[in-house]
């Protein structure tokens, strides 16, 4: 399976992950979350590796702009409806899922 990087084009952490694999000559597939969000089934597979709330970017501009810290919401529905709220990058391979730029974990994927 080719390594897939789910991210946003302007995300610095996503760019770091892309650079990490490029420097090692490892092919990847980039999926822009703003153009193609994961399906509910794909997202449920991600949840085998991380908790649901780990995927919500509570430090991001969009989260703050919407004042979500003061609201009650269903996190899964919110992320699937507004993929801009995903914490990125999400890296998927046949060995699992990694959330965020973590060189030590990336070496083992």
C-alpha positions in Angstrom: 0.0 0.0 0.0 1.3 3.4 -0.9 1.6 5.8 2.0 -1.3 8.3 2.1 -1.0 11.7 3.6 -4.3 13.4 4.4 -3.7 17.1 5.0 -4.1 20.7 3.9 -1.9 22.2 1.2 -1.0 25.2 3.4 -0.3 23.2 6.6 3.4 23.3 7.7 3.2 20.0 9.5 1.8 18.3 6.4 4.7 19.8 4.4 7.2 18.4 6.9 5.8 14.9 6.5 5.9 15.2 2.7 9.5 16.4 2.9 10.4 13.6 5.3 9.2 10.9 2.8 10.6 12.7 -0.3 14.1 12.9 1.3 14.0 9.2 1.8 12.7 8.4 -1.7 9.4 7.0 -0.5 6.4 7.6 -2.7 3.3 9.0 -1.1 -0.2 10.0 -2.2 -1.4 13.4 -1.0 -5.1 13.8 -0.3 -6.3 17.4 0.3 -8.9 17.2 3.1 -10.4 20.4 1.8 -11.2 18.8 -1.5 -11.8 15.2 -0.4 -12.7 14.4 3.1 -12.4 10.8 4.4 -15.6 8.8 4.3 -17.2 7.8 7.6 -15.9 4.3 7.1 -12.3 5.5 6.5 -12.5 7.8 9.5 -13.8 4.9 11.7 -10.7 3.0 10.6 -8.5 5.9 11.8 -10.2 5.6 15.2 -8.6 2.2 15.7 -5.3 4.1 16.4 -6.4 7.4 18.0 -9.3 8.8 20.1 -12.0 10.8 18.2 -11.1 14.0 19.9 -7.4 13.7 18.9 -8.5 14.4 15.3 -10.1 17.8 16.2 -7.7 20.7 15.7 -8.7 22.8 18.8 -5.7 25.0 18.3 -6.7 25.9 14.7 -8.0 29.2 13.4 -11.3 27.7 12.2 -12.1 26.1 15.6 -11.5 29.4 17.3 -13.4 31.4 14.6 -16.5 29.3 15.1 -16.2 29.5 18.9 -16.5 25.8 19.2 -15.0 25.7 22.6 -18.2 27.1 23.9 -20.5 24.7 22.0 -21.8 21.2 22.4 -21.4 19.1 19.2 -20.9 15.6 17.9 -17.2 15.5 17.1 -17.5 12.9 14.3 -20.3 14.7 12.5 -18.5 18.0 12.9 -15.3 16.6 11.3 -17.0 14.9 8.5 -19.1 18.0 7.7 -16.1 20.4 8.1 -12.9 18.7 7.3 -11.0 22.0 7.8 -11.3 21.1 11.5 -9.1 18.0 11.2 -5.8 18.1 12.9 -3.3 17.3 10.1 -1.5 15.5 8.8 -3.0 12.1 9.0 -0.6 9.5 7.6 -2.0 6.1 6.6 -0.1 3.0 5.5 -0.5 -0.8 5.7 1.1 -0.5 9.2 -1.4 1.9 10.6 -2.2 5.6 11.1 -0.1 8.4 12.5 -1.5 11.7 13.5 0.8 14.7 13.1 4.5 15.1 12.3 6.5 12.6 14.5 9.8 11.6 12.9 10.3 8.6 15.2 6.9 7.1 14.3 7.3 8.0 10.6 10.6 5.9 10.5 8.6 2.8 11.3 5.8 3.3 8.8 
